[in-house]
Amino acid sequence: MSLSSEAAACVRSFLRSREVIMRALEVAYPPFGALENVLVAVRAGELERRARTDSGYSYSVHGRGCLMVGPDGAEVDVDLLLDGSEAFDAWRLAAFARSVGMSPVPPGEDLVRACRDLVGRGTLAEPEPEWFRLSR
């Protein structure tokens, strides 16, 4: 597999893991229907800043985002943009790749190119330079 196809596989895996982890966390913590609701609930004291489910899913709210981890150790870290959408960058994709044991971790430039390819296909949007989110 070429580095560029490894980068594309990494991005697709990140997006799948995000979906699985968010769904699992939503069962235990209903605000996980939308990250924006999670941050509001944490700031209001209605939800802990960090927690772990009995099934091994966990989250940790930080600044304007949230790190979510699956029972397999897959780390999905996203930030919240001003419009309420979740965004990620190549650094977060590389951290995800390391958390799932991807070796070698695709270079940042390849990850950005893979994301831009998905932007071209309508799957992702690039709301800020080198930041990506799911298309609405």
Secondary structure, DSSP 4 states (H G I P E B T S, - for coil): --HHHHHHHHHHHHHHHHHHHHHHHHHH-GGGGSHHHHHHHHHTTSS-SEEE-TTS-EEEEETTEEEEE-TT--EEEEEE-TTS-EEB-HHHHHHHHHHTT-SSPPPHHHHHHHHHHHHHTTSEEEEETTEEEE--
